[in-house]
Amino acid sequence: MENRTVLLVEDNADDEVLTLRALRKHGITNVVVKRDGAEALDYLLGGAALPAVVLLDLKLPKVDGLEVLRRLRADARTRILPVVILTSSKEETDLFEGYGRGANSYIRKPVDFVAFMEAVRQLGVYWLELNEPPPVRG
């Protein structure tokens, strides 16, 4: 059976609350939150069931999002795990590096509350309902 869990990797408490609110408003309640890159890597590389998608911020404490992404792509178990960069960074180098390291999508967090809620709704619909996830091999 498919795992429909979302892993949210976000260190900003306000962005975490907004993202969780948006996901829950659209019926997505199976969300695991990690607040720094080291926690995210421990969770993802530690042998637990993988989520359907990772929503990854870039500016994280301990291990930044780009390094998290690099390590995920270097591990056979997480190499094809869908990872969506969800960030406020407007730096072109972050966009280039994110895709260069294997991100499946790069989304800048809208500043407007309504636009943010809609962006998260669309993320949930696409990654949890429309997207065909990679097969689980074991």
N, C-alpha and C positions, 0 to 999 in steps of 0.2 A: 504494500500500500504506500502511496506517495506521502511524503512528509510535507505538510503545508505550513511549516513553521517559517517565520521571518526572523532573521537575526538583524537587529538594529545595533550598529556600533556607533555610538554618539556620546561625546563627553559634555555637551552643552545641555544643561538640565531643561532649559526652556524649549530647545529644539526637540529634545526627547519627549517632553509632555505633548507638544503640538503634533509630533509624528504619531505617537501612540493614540492620541485623540482622533486624528484623521483615520488611522487604520481601523480603530474600533468602531467609529461611526459608519464604516463601510463593511462591518462584519468580520474584520480580520482581528482575531483576538489571540491567536497563538503566536505571540511575539516574545522573543528572548532579547534582553538588552545587555550589552556589554559597554562599559564606559571608557575603555582604553584599548589600544591595540594589543597589548600583552594578554589581556583577558580574552579578547576575541580569538587570538591565536591558540591559547590554551583550550578554549571551547572547541574550535574547529579542528584542530589537529590532535585533540585528546582522545578521539575514538568515539565520541557521542554521535548520534544520528545527525546527519547534515541537514541544514534548513533548505527550504525550497529556493530561497534567495537571501543574499546578504545586502543590507543597505549600509554602506560604509562611508563614514565621514573621513575627510583627509587629515584634518588638523587634530590629531589625537595625542594624548600624553603617552609616555613610555615608548610606544612603537607607532609611528605615523601610518596613516592609511595606505600610502603608496608602498611602504615596506610590508604591511599586512598583505596587500595584494600580491606583491612579489613572492612572498613565502607561500601563499595559497597556490599560486601557479607553479611553484617548484615542487609541490607535493602531489604525488600521483592520485591520492584520494580526493583532493580538493581542486585539482587542475581545471576541471570543467564546471565547477560550482558557479552558478550565476551570481555575479557581484555587480551591484549598481552603486556607483559613487554618488552619494547624496551630500552635497557640500555647498557652502556659501562662497567658496573660493572662485574668484573671477580671473585667476592667473592662467594665462594660456599655457604655461609650462605644465601646470597641474593637469589640464585637459589632455595635453599631448602625452604626458607620462602615464596618466591613468589608462588611456587606451593602449599605449605602448606596453604596459605591464599586464594587459589582458582583461581590463574592465569590459563588461558586457554593455554598460550604459553609463552615461555621465550626466547627472542632472544637477543644475544649480538650484538651490533652495529659493523659491520665490519669497520676497520680503512681505508681500501682501498676504494676509491670513487666508482669504478666500482662495487665492491662487495656490497657496501652499496646500490647503486641504484638497483641492482638485488634483494637484500634481500627485499627491500621495494616493488618492483614490485611483488614479489612472495606473500608477505603479502596481497597486494591489491587483487590479483587474487584469493587467497584462501578465504579471509574473505568476499569479496564483490561479488564474482562470484560463487565459488564452494560451500562454506559453506551454509548450510540451517540454517537460523537464528531461534532463539526461537520465538514462537508465542507471539504476543502482547496481553496481557490480560488487560482488563480495566474495 
